[in-house]
Amino acid sequence: MRMSPPAALATRAATTVIMLALLATACTAAAPGGQPGASAARPGLTRAHPCPGRPGFTCSYLAVPLDRSGKVPGTLRLQVAAAGNSRARLGTLLFLTGGPGQPGVQFVGPVAHELRPALGAYRLVMIDQRGTGGGSLNCPGLQRQMGESDTLPPTAQAVRSCAETLGARRNYFTTADTVADLDSLRQAMHLRSWTLDGASYGTYTAEQYALAHPGRVRRLVLDSVVPQQNVDPLYVASMHRAAFVLRQACQQQHCGYDPATELAQVIARYGYSVRIFDILVILSIIDPRLSSPRIGFLTRLHEAAKANPGPLRNLINGFYGGPEVRPQTYSSGLHAATLCADIPDMPWGNASAPQAGRTAALARAVRRIPDAATWPFPPATAGAQGVVAECRYWPPARPDPAPPGRTLTMPVLLLAGQLDLSTPLPWAEQEAAQIPHARLVVIKGAGHSTQLHSAPAAAAAQTFLLTSGRAVSPGRSR
């Protein structure tokens, strides 16, 4: 559930992916985030300097304790980028990236470009959340196997090796820990309140912060929404939504057949259900309309339905043969440490559940899924995809503490891409139903991370951000 690059970068990424036989999913190394024995620092920003390659922004560092209880020693140094207009008329806008696993500072340029009308009135701030960027958690085996994917399943050995590498530190990368870091940043910047804009997993972080500190948040933009409660780790809604996405693409391309039915037939004949699902999730980020002739997903699927699986098999193999993804770009280790602690509704319960009963609990949960709920994928795909696969093998951990609040009381804009399979539209609808002052805008023809890909989404966000006062017109628009 990561924030995707802006449209030009996404197009370039898709081209590179095909030239190398498609999208990257792999690894390299990074230095650990904290130094054992370091004392917790009072909130403050240090080592201010011009951000390299980002004119008008100052970079600095925020020191935060690894464990705020003090039982486990260590200090993390988080990089922060802030625009120079410190007296902006509407205050500070904190933009939160996704994952979990993405850094923030490297996205300053694209975010500033896409939201530039609103940023005349706001001071943009971005942060490398704990475990990302220069302090990324590095688990080489897991990084090689998962890269930037949420849904590609890793091996048990890679997951267990990652947990062993991180040791006791793995318990201190929950969203609640990040929320505490963000409030330290607010204090370090001497802000009474600010506005938050989150993309993908950044929406969940923004929600949790706003629930914990409602008086500190003026407005909230949630783009590609992860619900604050009852997140489905089995991805049932995404699998079912795939039929709509495939049929929309077929309608646009006048393909003359039903690609959803063909997908169900191809999976029944050849398998590949988890990998095809993972590819469709990724394509909803880089090519949501499935229109790239270089990728040619519908054409390859149609050939497989006609008993020629070669082109589809080449696509599947190519997707997992690209260049390595460095943990400084996206940390699979942080992804596991955070998600496996955050999600309280795994089939086996929360993060503290013993490993012994997890496999049986997952099998029971999959058996309860009706065939129609995940079609055109079989229900077994839900139990084999990456989120439950990695958390099934993750050792019992400290569960993410729940925030004190249950309702977001500030004005909230929710943006949902019509073709998003990473954070599907039903998730945004679920979240909007819980918020008194919410407006849901569905972006037709868009996929994941709408503000950086869709002019209507960016315009909707800017209109909302520039609206004075607390009023918001609740409801839904397309």
N, C-alpha and C positions, 0 to 999 in steps of 0.2 A: 504494500500500500504506500508506494513512494510517490513523491511529486515528480512529474515528468518534465523534461527539458522543454523550452519553448519550441514553437512550431518549426522554425528553421533548423534548430539542432535536432529535433526529432526526425525530420526528413533526412538530414545528413546521417543521423545514426542508422536509420533504416537502410539507406543506401550502402553504408559501410558494412552493415550486418550481412546483406546479401552478397556483397563482393567477397566477404570472408566466409560465406556459407552460413550467414545469419547471426542472430543476436548473441551478445556476450553473456556468459554466466560463469564466472570463475573468480580468481583471487590474486592477492599477493600479501605483502607484509606491512605492518605498521607498529609504531611504538605504543606501549600500554599507556593508559590515560593518567594514572595517578602514581605518586611516589609514596611508598609506605613510610609511615612515621611522620609525614608532614602534618603540621597543625592546620586546623580550619581557619580560614581568613575571614575577617570582617568584610561584609560586602563592599566591594570597591573595584574599579577598573584600573588596570595597570598597563604599563608599557605601550602607551598610545602612540600610534604611528600611522602614516597614510596607508590605506589598504592598497597593496600592489595591484595595478591594473584596474582599479576602481576609483576613478577621480571623484572627489567630493565626499568620500567615505573615510572615516577614521577607524582603524582596527585597534583593538585592545584585548585584554584578557581578564576574565572573571574567575577568581579562585573560589572553589566550593569544596566542602568536605565530602569524601566518598560516602561515609556513613554519618548521618547527622546525629545519631545517638552517641557517637564517639567510641563504640565498641570495637569497630574495625578501623585502624588508622589509614590515613591516606588523603591526599588532596588532588582534585581534578582542576585542570586549567582549561577553561572554555573560551574559545575565540569569539569575539563580538565585533560586528561591523555596524557603524552608525553614521547616518547622513549628517552633513554639516549644518543643516537648518534647525538648530536646537530650539529656536523660538517659533516653530511652525504653529500656525493658527489653531489647528485642531489637535495638536499634541503629537504623541508618538504612536506609530503603527508597528507592532511586532509581528513579523511574518514568520510562520513556523512551517518548516519543510516536513517531508514524510518519511516513510520507512516502516517501522523504526530502523534507522541505519544511515539516513542521509545527513550530511552536514548542511549548514545554512549559509555560511559566508560566501561560498562559491556561487550561490544563486542570486547574489545581490544585483548583479547586472541585469539578468533577465527580468527579475521582479520589478526593479526600478524602471525598466523600459516599458513593460506592459501596463504598469499602474501609474505612469508619470503624471497624468492630469491630477489624480488624487494626491500624489506626493508633493504637489505644490503647497498643500495644506497640512501634510503630515511629515514627521521625521521618521524615515524608514530605519528600522533596526532588525538585524538578523543575527542568530547565534548558532554556533556548532553545539548542539545538545550533547550531554554527557555520552561518551562512548562513540562519538563521530569525529570526522575531520582528523586533525592532527593527533587527537587522543583516541582514535578509533580502537575498538576491541578487535584483536586480530586472532582469528581461528583459521589457520591455513586450510585444513581439510574441508571444513564447512564452507569456507569462502570459495574454494574451487568448485564444490558441488552445487551451491545455490546461487552464487553471484548476487544479482539484484532481484532474484525471484522470490515471491511469497509462496508460490504453490508447487514448485518443483521439489519432490521429496528427497531429502538427504539420507545417507545411511546412518544406522544406529551408531556405528563407530565414529563417524565424523561429529555427530552431536555430542556423544559422551566425551570425546577428546576435547571438544571445545569447552565443555563444562569443567573438565579437569584443568585445562590451561588457565581458565579464569579463576578457578578456586573460589574462595570465600567472596571475592569481589563480585561474582555474578549476581549476588542478591541485591545489589545497590544500583541497578540500572532500570528501575521501574519508572512508569510514567509519573507516579507520585514524587519520586526523587527529582525528576526533571521539573515538575511543577514547583518544587521548593527552590530549584536553581533559578527558575524564571522570576520568582518573587525576589530572590537575592539580586538579580539583575535590575529589577524595578527599583529596589532600594539603592543600589549602587548608582543608578542614573538620577536619583532624587525625584522620582515621579510619584505623584499621588495616584494616578490611574492612567490607563492607556487603552488602545484599541488593538484587538488581536485578529489576525487573518491566518487561517491554517489550511493547508492542502493535504489531502489524504490522511495519513496517520497524524499529521499536524493538526487536523480537525479534532482528533481525540485528545491530544495534548491541550489544545485550546479549550475544549469543553471541560476537561478536568481542572484546568487552572481557573476557569470562570466559576465552576462549582465550589472550588476551595476558597476563592477570593472574589466573590461577586461584586463587592464594592470597589474593586480595582479595575474593573473592565467596563468600558463605556459602550462599545459595540463589538460584535463578533461576526466575522465572515467564515463560513465553513464550506470549503470547496472540495468536492469528492469525499462524501461524508462517511466517517466511521462512527456508528452510534455510541453514545455515552454509556449505554447499558445494553445487555443482551446481544453482544456481537456474536455472530454465528461462525465458529471456527471451522465448520464443515463446508462453508461456501455454497450452501444449497441454492440460495437466491441467484448467485452468479451463474451456476450451471444452468438453471432454468432460463435465465435471461439470455443465455447464448443463442437460443432459438430465435428470439426477437432480433438480435444483432445480425445473425446470419441472413435472416429473411429481409431485413432492411437493406443489407448490402446487395442481395440478389435483386431486390426491387430497383435499386439505383443502377445496377449493371445489366438489367434486363436479361437475367441468366436463363429463365425459362424452366427452372426446376426448383424443388424444395431442398435447400442445402441443410436444413435442420434434420429432415428425414434421412438424407444421405449421410449426415454425420453419425446418426444412430446406427445406420446400416454398416458403415465403415468400421466403427468401433466394435460392433458385434462380430465382424468378420476378421479384423486384423488386430484389434486391441488398441494400444497407444492412448487410452482415454486420458490418463493423467497428463501426458506430455501435450496432447492436443489442447486440453483445458489450459495448461500453463501458457501455451503459445497464444491462444485466444485472449487470455488475460493481458499478456504483453502487447499483443496487437491492439487491444483497446486503449493502450497508452500511446503507441507510436503510429498506428494506422487504423483508427477506430472504424472507418468505413470499409475496411478490407479492400481498398481500391488500388493499392500499389501493384503495378504489373510485375515488378521485380519479385515481390513475394508471391503473388498469385494464389492466395489461399483457396478461394472458391474453385478455381480451375483445377488445382491439385486435388482438392477434395472430390470434385466431380469425376476426375480420372480414376481415383481410388474406388468410387462407387461403381464404376464400369469395369472393375476387376483389373485396374492398372495402378497398383499402390506405389509404384516407384517414385513418381514426382513428389507425393506426399511424404514418403519415407525420407527422401533427400532433404526436404524442408525440415523435418523433425530432427534429422541428424545434424543438419547445418546450424540449427538454432543453438546447439550445445557445443559448437566447435569454434567459437569466436575468441577474441582476445580476452585476457583476464581482467576482472574487475577488482581494482585495488580497494582495500577496506577503508582507505581515506575517502574514497568516492561513495562507497556503500558498505557498511559493516554487517556481514551476515551474523557475526558473533553477537552484536548488539541486538539484531533482529530477534534472535532466539532468546537471549536473556530477558528482553523486555516483553515480547509477546507471551512467552511461556509463564511469566509472572503476572501479566496484566489480565489475561482472560479468565474470569472466574467460572465460566460455564462450559469448560471442556467436558466431553462425555464422562470423564472420570472425576469431575469436580474442579477445584482450584489448584494452584501450583503446589500446595503442600501435600496433595494426594500421593500415597505410596505408588511406586512404579509397578508393583506386582499386579495390581488389578486393572491397569490402564488398557492393555490390549483387549481384554474381555469386555470392558466397558465401551470401548470404541466399536467393537463388533456388534454389541447390542444396539448402540445408537444407529449404526448403519442399517441394521435389519429393520429398524422402525421407520426408515425413510421410504415413502411410497415411490414407486417407479416414476410416476408423473411429476414428482417434485423436483427431480434433477434432470429429466429428459430435456435434451437428447443424449445426455450422459447417463450411464447407469449409476445407481446409488453407491456402488462400491468405490467410485471415483472420489466421493466425498471423504471416505475414510483413508484414502491413499495419498491425497494431495499434501503439499508441504507443511502447512501450518500444524495440522494434527500429527503429521509424521515426525517433525522435529520436536514438538512438545511431548509427544509420547515417550521419547527417550531422554528428555531433559530431567536431571535429578530433581527431587522435591526441593522447592525453593520458597523464599519468603513471598507470600502473595502481595500483590499491589494493594496498599490500603485504599479503601473507598473514600472519596471526598465527603466532607460534612454535608454539602448541599445535594439536593436531588433535582432541582429545577433551575434552568437558565432563565434569569429574570430580565436580562438586558435585551435590547433589540438584536435579532440574529437574522442574517441572510444565509440561506443554504443554496449552494450551486451544485447541480447534478448533471453530468453528461448523460444524454439519452443512451449512448452506446458503451458506457463504462461497465466493464466486468470486474475490475479490481475493487471498486466500491460501488456496487450496483445501485440503481435508482431506488429499489425498495428500502435500502438502508437509510437513504436521505428522507424518504417518506416516513419511516419509523421514527427518526429523530425529530422531524418537524412536528409530528403529532404530540410530542412531549413539551414543546416550547410555546409559552403563551404569546410571545411577541416575535413570531417567526414568519419569514417569507421564503418559500421554496421556489427557485427558478430552475426549470429543466431546460438544458441547452440542447436543442435539436441538432442531431448529427455530430455531437461532440462526444469524446471519450473521457479519459481521466485527466485530472488537473486542468480544469477548464480555463482558469484565468490566464494561463500562459499559452493557450492554444486557440481560444475563441474570442473574437472581438465582442460578440454580445455578452459573454460572461464577464469580460473585463469591464465593459460598460456598466453592467448591472452592479458589479462590485464598487465601481467608482461612484455611481449615483448613490448607493447606500452609504458609502463612507463619507460622502460630502453632504449628506442630509443632516441638518442640525437638530438638536434635541433628541428625545428618546422615542419619538413616534416612529412606527413602522407599519406599513399596510400589510396585515397578515394575509396569508393565503398562498396561492400557487399560480405560477404563470409558466408558459412554454414559449 
